[in-house]
Amino acid sequence: MRLYESVCILHPSQTDEETGKVVEKMKEILERSGATIVKLENEGKKKLAYDIQHERRGTYITMQFQGGNKVVDELEHYHRMEDAVMKFMTVRVPKDHQKPISEAEPESQDGGVQ
């Protein structure tokens, strides 16, 4: 099984209850497909780098999971069909970078120069 990281941005007009339903559906798709969820984090509403669908803010959902490539296909199909999802991206985490999100080292503010 490979480790994947997926980020999706939900429409900011979604209530917490509606956001919860979308997240539960994503979890259901992953579990039904045989994936193991490593980390799931609702980062809340944040300012976007650029307008998406005329919106300046979005609710960020970040997840890491282990599974096959069919799992990614099913998750991304759901993202395309769900109206609440404005943008999404799923990437495979290389073996040399495989740390759960909570254990990742924060980047320094000075760009790594010491």
VEXZA-541301 format. One record per residue (C-alpha): residue number from 1; residue in one letter; chain; z, x negated, y. Coordinates in steps of 0.001 Angstrom, whole numbers. Each point is the difference from the previous one (the first is absolute). Layout:
BEGIN
- NUM,A,A,Z,X,Y $
...
***
This chain:
BEGIN
- 1,M,A,0,0,0 $
- 2,R,A,-788,-1163,3496 $
- 3,L,A,2122,347,3121 $
- 4,Y,A,-1525,2012,2848 $
- 5,E,A,1157,780,3514 $
- 6,S,A,-1142,3156,1733 $
- 7,V,A,485,1087,3597 $
- 8,C,A,-943,3414,1286 $
- 9,I,A,355,1457,3472 $
- 10,L,A,798,3693,185 $
- 11,H,A,-758,2327,2884 $
- 12,P,A,2927,-61,2464 $
- 13,S,A,145,3799,263 $
- 14,Q,A,1315,170,-3591 $
- 15,T,A,3613,1121,-265 $
- 16,D,A,2434,-2020,-2089 $
- 17,E,A,-250,2659,-2714 $
- 18,E,A,-3821,-165,-49 $
- 19,T,A,115,-3814,-54 $
- 20,G,A,2429,189,-2920 $
- 21,K,A,-2398,2252,-1922 $
- 22,V,A,-2878,-2466,509 $
- 23,V,A,2184,-2903,-1153 $
- 24,E,A,1157,1967,-3062 $
- 25,K,A,-3625,764,-887 $
- 26,M,A,-869,-3711,276 $
- 27,K,A,2938,-868,-2286 $
- 28,E,A,-1096,2683,-2464 $
- 29,I,A,-3568,-1391,-100 $
- 30,L,A,1267,-3534,-614 $
- 31,E,A,2435,1027,-2732 $
- 32,R,A,-2540,2282,-1702 $
- 33,S,A,-2476,-2897,-46 $
- 34,G,A,2522,-2305,-1687 $
- 35,A,A,864,-2108,3047 $
- 36,T,A,3452,-1370,714 $
- 37,I,A,1166,396,3596 $
- 38,V,A,1640,-3221,1184 $
- 39,K,A,694,955,3618 $
- 40,L,A,-589,3107,2117 $
- 41,E,A,852,-14,3671 $
- 42,N,A,-474,2563,2776 $
- 43,E,A,-136,-2161,3119 $
- 44,G,A,-63,2997,2332 $
- 45,K,A,-2199,637,3015 $
- 46,K,A,-1469,-3042,1703 $
- 47,K,A,-2491,-685,2744 $
- 48,L,A,-3481,-706,-1345 $
- 49,A,A,-2007,-3076,1016 $
- 50,Y,A,-2877,2329,924 $
- 51,D,A,-574,3748,80 $
- 52,I,A,-710,1616,-3360 $
- 53,Q,A,-1310,3575,118 $
- 54,H,A,1088,138,3664 $
- 55,E,A,3602,-828,-951 $
- 56,R,A,2036,-2903,1377 $
- 57,R,A,2836,168,-2530 $
- 58,G,A,226,391,-3754 $
- 59,T,A,2551,130,-2809 $
- 60,Y,A,-247,-3128,-2161 $
- 61,I,A,640,205,-3756 $
- 62,T,A,41,-3331,-1896 $
- 63,M,A,209,-289,-3766 $
- 64,Q,A,-286,-2659,-2665 $
- 65,F,A,-832,941,-3569 $
- 66,Q,A,-1115,-1547,-3258 $
- 67,G,A,-2897,1504,-1879 $
- 68,G,A,-3655,-199,-895 $
- 69,N,A,-3000,460,2269 $
- 70,K,A,-395,3652,-1083 $
- 71,V,A,3345,693,1682 $
- 72,V,A,-1379,-1302,3291 $
- 73,D,A,-3087,2206,-364 $
- 74,E,A,2115,3116,-501 $
- 75,L,A,2352,-807,2877 $
- 76,E,A,-2850,-711,2406 $
- 77,H,A,-1786,3193,-1083 $
- 78,Y,A,3127,1935,962 $
- 79,H,A,158,-1808,3354 $
- 80,R,A,-3614,970,750 $
- 81,M,A,631,3667,-859 $
- 82,E,A,3339,393,1808 $
- 83,D,A,-403,1159,3612 $
- 84,A,A,3326,-1536,1043 $
- 85,V,A,-1224,-3551,-790 $
- 86,M,A,-1789,-1611,2955 $
- 87,K,A,-512,-3508,-1454 $
- 88,F,A,886,-1832,-3190 $
- 89,M,A,-504,-3351,-1650 $
- 90,T,A,949,-1319,-3436 $
- 91,V,A,-157,-3692,-880 $
- 92,R,A,811,-2011,-3103 $
- 93,V,A,2821,-2450,612 $
- 94,P,A,-914,-3520,-1215 $
- 95,K,A,2343,-1467,-2623 $
- 96,D,A,1230,-2715,2363 $
- 97,H,A,1093,2656,2558 $
- 98,Q,A,1693,2454,-2332 $
- 99,K,A,3304,831,1649 $
- 100,P,A,1215,3539,608 $
- 101,I,A,-204,1063,3642 $
- 102,S,A,3781,-160,435 $
- 103,E,A,95,-3674,-1057 $
- 104,A,A,-2919,-1173,2137 $
- 105,E,A,951,-2575,2585 $
- 106,P,A,-437,1157,3609 $
- 107,E,A,-2642,-1861,1977 $
- 108,S,A,1293,-2117,2843 $
- 109,Q,A,-625,1207,3538 $
- 110,D,A,-1384,-3335,1174 $
- 111,G,A,-2969,37,-2391 $
- 112,G,A,1556,-2445,-2466 $
- 113,V,A,240,-2940,2417 $
- 114,Q,A,3365,-1765,-167 $
***
